[in-house]
Amino acid sequence: MRTQGAAFLIVATGLLIGAGGGPGSAPIIAAPALYYEEVKTWPALPAGVQMGEAAGVALDATGHVLVFHRPGRGFD
Protein backbone atom coordinates (compact mmCIF):
# COMPACT_ATOMS: atom_id res chain seq x y z
CA MET A 1 0.00 0.00 0.00
CA ARG A 2 2.85 2.34 0.80
CA THR A 3 4.42 1.68 -2.61
CA GLN A 4 1.20 2.63 -4.37
CA GLY A 5 1.06 5.94 -2.48
CA ALA A 6 4.68 6.73 -3.38
CA ALA A 7 4.06 5.83 -7.02
CA PHE A 8 1.01 8.09 -7.13
CA LEU A 9 3.01 10.97 -5.64
CA ILE A 10 5.76 10.53 -8.24
CA VAL A 11 3.27 10.42 -11.13
CA ALA A 12 1.31 13.43 -9.81
CA THR A 13 4.51 15.43 -9.36
CA GLY A 14 5.64 14.52 -12.87
CA LEU A 15 2.34 15.66 -14.31
CA LEU A 16 2.55 18.99 -12.50
CA ILE A 17 6.13 19.60 -13.59
CA GLY A 18 5.46 18.45 -17.15
CA ALA A 19 2.40 20.67 -17.50
CA GLY A 20 4.31 23.88 -16.88
CA GLY A 21 6.55 24.28 -19.86
CA GLY A 22 7.82 23.24 -23.19
CA PRO A 23 7.81 24.68 -26.67
CA GLY A 24 4.54 26.34 -27.59
CA SER A 25 3.06 26.26 -24.10
CA ALA A 26 1.22 29.26 -22.68
CA PRO A 27 3.03 31.36 -20.06
CA ILE A 28 2.00 30.88 -16.45
CA ILE A 29 0.31 34.03 -15.13
CA ALA A 30 -0.23 34.70 -11.43
CA ALA A 31 -3.86 35.02 -10.37
CA PRO A 32 -4.95 38.36 -8.90
CA ALA A 33 -5.17 38.57 -5.11
CA LEU A 34 -8.62 37.79 -3.72
CA TYR A 35 -10.34 39.69 -0.94
CA TYR A 36 -12.69 37.92 1.44
CA GLU A 37 -15.04 39.53 3.90
CA GLU A 38 -17.21 37.82 6.49
CA VAL A 39 -20.92 38.55 6.17
CA LYS A 40 -22.42 37.77 9.56
CA THR A 41 -26.02 37.77 8.34
CA TRP A 42 -25.39 35.31 5.47
CA PRO A 43 -27.35 33.35 4.43
CA ALA A 44 -30.47 35.51 4.62
CA LEU A 45 -33.25 33.04 3.83
CA PRO A 46 -36.91 33.83 3.25
CA ALA A 47 -39.31 33.16 6.13
CA GLY A 48 -40.08 29.46 6.42
CA VAL A 49 -37.02 28.34 4.42
CA GLN A 50 -34.41 26.34 6.31
CA MET A 51 -30.91 25.71 4.97
CA GLY A 52 -30.39 22.06 4.16
CA GLU A 53 -27.68 19.87 2.70
CA ALA A 54 -25.71 21.93 0.15
CA ALA A 55 -25.20 20.08 -3.14
CA GLY A 56 -23.62 22.91 -5.13
CA VAL A 57 -22.26 26.44 -4.82
CA ALA A 58 -21.60 28.97 -7.60
CA LEU A 59 -21.09 32.68 -8.24
CA ASP A 60 -23.06 34.66 -10.81
CA ALA A 61 -21.60 37.46 -12.95
CA THR A 62 -22.36 40.06 -10.27
CA GLY A 63 -20.68 38.13 -7.44
CA HIS A 64 -23.83 36.76 -5.80
CA VAL A 65 -23.38 33.36 -4.17
CA LEU A 66 -25.89 30.77 -5.33
CA VAL A 67 -26.39 27.65 -3.23
CA PHE A 68 -28.31 24.62 -4.45
CA HIS A 69 -29.50 22.89 -1.31
CA ARG A 70 -31.93 20.23 -0.20
CA PRO A 71 -34.10 21.56 2.63
CA GLY A 72 -35.00 19.03 5.26
CA ARG A 73 -31.95 16.87 4.61
CA GLY A 74 -28.58 16.73 6.31
CA PHE A 75 -28.83 18.78 9.47
CA ASP A 76 -30.50 17.73 12.72
Buried (B, 14 or more C-beta within 10 A) or exposed (E): EEEEEEEEEEEEEEEEEEEEEEEEEEEEEEEEEEEEEEEEEEEEEEEEEEEBEEEEEEEEEEEEEEEEBEEEEEEE
